[in-house]
Every structure is written in C-alpha cells, then in structure tokens.
Amino acid sequence: MAWLLLREGQRIIVCDPGKNNSASRIAAGIVNPILGKRFVKAPSTELYLQEALTLYQQIGEFFRQAFYYKKPMLRLFNDANERTSFFKRIDDSNYQPYIGTSIGPKTNLHGLKLEFGGYQQLNSGFLDCDRFLRTLRAHFSTENSLLSEAIDYDEIAQRKSGIHWHGKRVNRMVCCDGFATNANPWFSWLPFQPSKGEILSLKSETNMPDAIVNKGRWLLALDQQSFKLGATYQWTPLDTVPSQPARDNLLKFYNELFAAPPQASVVQHQAGIRPGTLDKSPFIGAHPECKEIMVFNGFGSTGVLRIPYYAERLKQHLLHASPLPRSANINRYYARYTSG
C-alpha cells in the first residue's frame, strides 16, 4: 500500500521497527488459489491473482530483480475423501485454470508417497517475502519515507489540524500492525483470530521436487537442495518462540512425505503470529469515531495473494473516496464497537 501511494505522488511515512520475526518476514509467501480439504476456490480468486501478479511484476521490474516465482503445486490426497472432493471439482469450468495433470495412486513421482494419488495444481507460486520487504524498506529509506521505529500509541495526538506525533503532522494514519493490533487502542475491539505458525528451513544433499508439495502441510524447494517445511497452526500460547513439538511435527510430516526420506539438516526454525480474523475476511476502513485513523489488517495466511487487491482498493478510497469492498469494510463490526 505504501508503494502504491508513493507512486501516486503522495507524501507518506512508514513507521516500522523491522522485526525479523514478524509473520510477514518469516512467511514462505505461498500463493495457493484452491484451499482446504474440500479444494475450495474463493469467488474473487481471479481478481486477487491478477492484481498480485501484476504488482509483483511491476515492483520486480522497477528493482530489476524477481521476487515472485511461478511454481506448480503437487496436491497429494491424504485419504479417499479428499480424492472424492477433488473429482467433484474436476469438471467445473471455474476450476479448470487451476487443475493440471491428475496423479494416480502408487505413481513413482520424486520418491513421494502417493497412497491416494493427487494432481498438479496450476497458477500457484511463492513470493520471497523477506527479500521483498527488505528491498522495499531500503527504497522507502532512500525516499525519506521510512522511520525504523515503532509507534507508541500514547504519543499520538489528535487535533483539528490532523494527527500529530513527534513533531510530524499527517492527515491520515493507517494501522497495519498485524497481531500487535491487540494492543492498538483504536482497533483492539475487532474480532481477530490470530494463530501461531512455525516453519523450518532445511538443507539436503538430494535434489528436492521442483514444485510446491502440499499434503495438508507443504514443502517448498527454494533451489535444488534448500527447502522449507510448514506450517503449523497453534492458537495458544501466542508467542514467537520456536517450539520443539512443532519442530518434531514438521519433521514427522517430512519423513512421511517420502517413501525413503532424503537426509536433511535443519538450518533455521522460525515462528510468527498470523493476524487472522473470525470471519476470514480482512479488516479495512476507518475507526467509527476517529475517521482519520484507519486499519489495514487481518489477512491471515493468504496475504501474499490478497493484499495487492485490497491495497489498491484502499488507495482508491483514500485518494478518490471510492467505496471499500463490503466484505472487508470494518463497518460490518461497528455495532460491536458501540455495544462494547
């Protein structure tokens, strides 16, 4: 969103302490258009995907480097029920752009266990989130638009002339503080549903499949011998401390993914907190009383796919008063605020 506003000639300040353990920094950045055991595609997936790919390409061209990588996904069925659910989709024209070759049970494919088979999913890929964010931070810094610090909300002063903080005055403040919104005095009342997620980075002497392997959890090959495993979901406790049970769980998934698992060593173990929401839709819009203070948050585990679309919608709202998408506008929860 900051990138879009800056390109429109707007004056902005990005306040970000640059924490290495934020959910966005450690995320694998996987784009998966078809979700869950029932293989469901959201109605707006095409819009999300088009805007995401366009934006990541534009930013990549500006910096003369690639951030987003198209990569097919091997969806492996866990049981016969998943296989049945998939075949209900296979003749649906809405799903055709995403369904590639079917994989039969017991097929010899990269040494993977295929008790129930699977299929090759198209229009998937991943964003190198950490490098993407570090590059944007550096750019905002050169544009004198970055303050590498967190905001203490108690230091924000609202006046008729605007919002004041440390001698700076702005017309609008947009809170994009992820899980930290639970301590935000303006938006902590929104019904977030955060979850802790953990990821392993590994190295192997054996080449990994050049695809995203998805069987409930996923394996993402970064190059032939470096890959990531993820991701766990945990609702309590909510912290960013890597845990031994999650590590064991992910390694168990890896060992069960292959008939003869290639030897691999753990290089890094990371944990972050996803800012999910109760109704699975993001939170965008103005505070019910303080209209100059806004929120842009709640993308959970699908931010790489959905954020470009909603960032463009919020940009149009800020600059041209265009209406926000109804499903994302936080006015759907204003009654919760007034009653609380």
Sequence and secondary structure as in RCSB ss.txt:
>XXXX:A:sequence
MAWLLLREGQRIIVCDPGKNNSASRIAAGIVNPILGKRFVKAPSTELYLQEALTLYQQIGEFFRQAFYYKKPMLR
LFNDANERTSFFKRIDDSNYQPYIGTSIGPKTNLHGLKLEFGGYQQLNSGFLDCDRFLRTLRAHFSTENSLLSEA
IDYDEIAQRKSGIHWHGKRVNRMVCCDGFATNANPWFSWLPFQPSKGEILSLKSETNMPDAIVNKGRWLLALDQQ
SFKLGATYQWTPLDTVPSQPARDNLLKFYNELFAAPPQASVVQHQAGIRPGTLDKSPFIGAHPECKEIMVFNGFG
STGVLRIPYYAERLKQHLLHASPLPRSANINRYYARYTSG
>XXXX:A:secstr
 HHHHHHTT    EE    TTSHHHH   EE SSBTTTTB  TTHHHHHHHHHHHHHHHHHHHTS  EEE  EEE
E SSHHHHHHHHTTTT GGGGGGEEEEE TT  STTB  SS EEEE S EEE HHHHHHHHHHHHHHTT EE S 
  GGG EEETTEEEETTEEES EEE  GGGGGG TTTTTS B  EEEEEEEEEESS   SSEEESSSEEEESSSS
EEEEE   B SS      HHHHHHHHHHHHHHBSS   EEEEEEEEEEE  BTTSS EEEE SS TTEEEEE  T
T HHHHHHHHHHHHHHHHHH     TTTBGGGGHHHHHH 
